[in-house]
């Protein structure tokens, strides 16, 4: 379990001496990685030291920073669906979902292990949200989908884990049932807002910048410029005056993934609770977010909670910690491991200046894939 990385040992001594790295992590959670001068001023850490730690040391330690867009202020909503495919439908399930990810508003899918089910997240514009229920109905009529359930997400939270719980010498998290310091400054929350979804202010340049920074929140706009085909000065203007001032960024979240997001040893687990009474919901979500392995949670219309865990190294302690929280709060639910996970970002092809988000061609996806199944069946016969 011991991490012998020399950078880690050096950082450990620094943290034990004056907490400098912890101060930097807290500032990054609050202000993001794009204004190092401000972080230097607020933390008292020299600017060149801040630059070194942000650009080099944090990455060497396995810390990453994720930019969280405010999808509601971008004119989008959030849907969560579980699709159960038929035996034949399962053969082309990934093709359908990949198509929805590339050319529509699907943002994530994960195959639920030991089943024919997929968990799917969709971020459509409000006026097109109903089309996805129609799509799944059509797939059911065509014998591709056995059954499905789809719900609107009314709140999503991204925890800011306290890095005071991180053991820099061992490279592990210290989890204590008595220690509630993990909830400090705790969650970037987005709640459903029909007003924001129908009165958003954004253009294609804003969307292009957000899409590029989703992949790397540290990426300088001078390196984004050739990809987008816009002058860096124009991009800086859009970033500050449109994206920042209009709140299109909900916040930044720090993660610790020493072997990278695509490490095959990472465990990806979803936990779905039963309906939680309203008076217990806020307190329980605060407790759940105290787990350093909780990447985000979603609350759907009936106060059911979907919790996404990304666990590195400490699988058994993480599950035990979460189970204890469920027991303490009297909450029940079920868990499932996901495989074949894929995420998608929205592209400029889905947005048109002067018009907004375009209508997805979901009916073509259903028709094409239904024909594929029929053709395959005729070939076998």
N, C-alpha and C positions, 0 to 999 in steps of 0.2 A: 504493500500500500504506500510505501514511502517514495516520494518523488525526489530524485537526486539531481534534478536540473539545477545548475549553478545559479541561474537567474532566480530560481525559487528560493534558494538558500539566502541569497543576497536580499531579496525582498522580505524574507522572514525577519532578518535582523533589523531592517529598516522599520517594519511594522512594529516589532517589539520595542524599538527604541522611541519612536515618536509618532507612530500611526500615520505617517505621511501618505502611504499608498491608500490607506483607508479613506483619508480625507479626499484624495483624488477620485476614488471610486464613487464616493457620495456626491461629489460635484458633477461628475459625468452623468450620474443618474438624473440629476436635476437640470443640467444645462446642455447635455449632449457634447459631442466631440468636436464641434466646429468652431468654437470660440475659445481657443487656448489662452488668450490674453485675459479674458474674463475669469476663467478658472484659476489662472495664476494669481490674479488680484484677490479673489475671494478666499483662496486657500493659503496664500502667503508663500506658495512654492514658486521658486524662480521659473520664468517662462520656458527657458531651455530645458530645465528639469522636467517640467510638465510635458513638453514636446517629446522628450526621450521616453518617458514612462508611457505616454499614450501611444506613440508610434511604434515602440519597440518592446518595452518591458511587459506591458499588459498582454500583448499578443503572445509573447514567449511563455507567459504564465498560463495561457489558455483562456483568458478572458476575452469575450467579444461584446460588442455593443450593438443593439438592434434598434432601428428607428421604427416607431409604431405610428402608422398613418391614422388619422381620424376619419374613418370611412364614412361616417354620417355627414361630416362637413364636406366630404367629397361628393355628396349626393347619392350615396349607396346605403344599402341596408345589409343585414346579416341573416343568413338562413343556415340551419343545421339539418341534415337529412341522414337517415340510415336506409340504405337500399339493399334489399335482399334479392339477389339475382337467381333466376332459374338455372338449371344445369347447363342448358345451351347458352343462356344469356351471360353466364359467368365467363365464357370463352372470349367474349368481346367487351366485357365490362370495362377493362382498362382502356380499350380503344375509344369507347364512348366518353369516359371521364377525361381522357387526355384531350379529346376534341373539345369538350366543354371548357377545359382549362386553357387551351390555346386560343380558342375563338369565341369564348363566351365569358361568363362571370364566375365560374368555379375557381376557388382559390386553394383548395386542399382536398385530397382524398387519401384514405388509408384503408387497406384491406384488413378486415378483422380476422385474426387467425382462427383456424379450425371452423370456418363457416363460409357461407356464400355471400356474406354481408360486407358492405363498404360504408364507412362513415365519410360524409361529404360536407364541406363548408362552401357556401356560395355567397358572393357579395354583389347582388344585382342592384341596379337602380330601382327605386321604389315602384315606379310605374310598370316595370317588367318583372317584378318579383313573382307574380302569379303564374307566369309562363312556365316556371320550373315544376310546379305541381302538375300542370297540364302535360309537360314533357314526361314526367314519371308515370302519369296515367296512361299516356300513349305507349310507353315502353311496357307497361303491364298488359295492355290490350294486345300487344304484339308478341307476348310470351317471353319477353326478355327479362322483365322484372317480376318477381313473385309477389312482393309486397313492399311498401315503403311508408315511412313517416317523415314528415317535414315540419319544422317549427321555426318561428321567428325568434332570434336571439334578442333579448331586451337589454342585456348588459354584458359587457366583457371586461375582464380585469387582467392586467399584466403585472405580476408582483415585482417590487423592488426588494430583492432579498438583502438582508443586512450582511455585509461581508465581514462583520465582526464575528460571525459564526464560522468563518473559514479558517482552517488550520493550514497555514502557509508552509509549514515544514513537511506535513504528510500529504498535502494536496487533497484534503477531504473536508467535508462539512461536519461541524459539531452540532448535533441535534439534541436538544434538551427539552423535556416536557415542561420544565419549570421556567425556562428562559423565553420570555415573550418579546425580547428585543428585536426579533426578526421582523416584526411588523412595523418598524420605524419607517416612516415616510412611504408608505407601503405599496400602494397599487396605483397604476395608471388605469383609470376607469373610463369607459365609454358607455353611455346609455343611449338607447334608441331615441331618436328625435325626428319626427316626421317633418317638423318645420325646417330643420337643417337640411334634410334630404331633398326637399323641394325648393329650397332657396339658396342653394350652394353657389359659390363664386370660385370658379377654377377655369383654367384654360389648358390647352394641350401641352404647353411648355411646362406648366406646373406639374402635370401628370408625368411627363418624361423625367423631370428631375426626381420626383418621388420614387418612380420605378427604379431609377439608377441607384439611388441611395438606399433602397431596401436591401440590395445585395451587399452593400458595403457603406455603412454610415460614416466611415472615416474618409471616404473618397473625395478628393478635392474637386471643386467644380471645374477647374482647368482641365482635369482629366475626363470629366463628364462631357465637356464642350464638343469634342470631335464626334462622340457617339450621337449626340442630339443634333449637331449641326447648328449650334447657336453660339454667339460670342459669350465668353466667360463673364463679361460685365453685365450682359443681359440676364444671364443665369443667376448671378449674385443678386440682382435687383428682384427677380421673380422669387428667389428663395426668401429674401428678407421681407419684401413688401406683400407678397401673396401667400407663400407657404407658412412662414412664421407668424406674421401679423394676423392672418385669417384663421390660425389655429388648425391648419391641415396636418400638422404633426401633433399627435396626442402626447408623445413623450419618448424617452429612450429607456431601454431596459438592458441591464448588464447580465450576461450569462457566463458560466464557466464550463467550457467544453475543451479540455486539454488535448483531445485527439480529433477534434473537429466534429461538425454537425453530422457528417456522413460516416462516422466511425461505426462499423458493423456491430461492435459490442455495446452500443447504446441501446437501452431498453426504452421503447416508446409505448406508453400505457395511457389509456383513457379510463376514467372512472365516471360512471353515470349514477348520480344519486336518485333516490326516490324523491317525490315532492317534499320540499322543506317548508314548514310553517313560516309565514312572513316575519314573525317576531324573532325567529332564530336565524334567518338567512344571512343578514349582514355580519353577525358575530361569527358564524360558521365560515363564511368566505374569508374573513380576516384570518382565522386560524389556519385554514387550508393554504392560504397564500404564504404562511410562515415557512412552509416547506421549501427548501432551496431547489427542489426538483419540479415544483409546479411552475410551468412556463406560462400558462394562462388558464382562466376559467371562463365559462359562458353560462349565463342564466337564461333559460328559455321561458316561454309564456306561463307555464304551470309551476314555476319555481323549482323546476328540475335543474340540477347543476351538472354540466359537463366539465371535467377537469382533465387537462392534458399534462402528463408527467414525462419528462425526459431525464432518464436516470443513468448516470455514469458511475461505475465502480460499486456504489453502495446500495444495490438493489434491495437486499433484505432489510437493512436499517430504514430505508426510505418507505417501504411498504408497511413496516411495523409502526413507524411514526405516524403515517397517514391513518392506519387502522385504529390507533389509539385515539386520534382526534375524532374519528367517526363514533367511537364508543363513548367518549366524553360528552359529545353533543347529541347523542341518541339518533344519529343519522344512519340510514341504510342505503345500500346501492349495490352496484356490480361493476366489475372491471373487465377490460379486454385489451389484449396486446394487438398492436397493428403492425402490418408488414406492407411492403410495396407502397411506401408513402411517397407522395409527390405534392409539391407546392407550386403555385403559379402566381405571377404578378400581372396586373392589368397593363395593357399596352395602349399606345396611342391609336391603334386601329379601332379600339372600342369607344373612342371619343372623337367628337367633331366640333371644332370651334364654331360658335354661332348656333349650335344645335344641342350639344351635350352628349350624354351617353346614348349609344345607338342600340337599336333593338336586336337582341340575340337571335340567331337563326336556329333555334332549338328544334323546330319541326324537321329540318333537313337532317339533323343528327339522328333523330329517331327513325326516319324513313330509310336512310342509307344503311344503318346498322341492322334494321329489321330485314332488309333485302339481303344483306350478307348472310344472315342466319338461314333464311329460306334457301338461298343458293347453295349453302354448305349442306343443308339437309337433302336437297335434290341430288347433289353430287354423290353423297354417301349411298342413297337409295339406288 
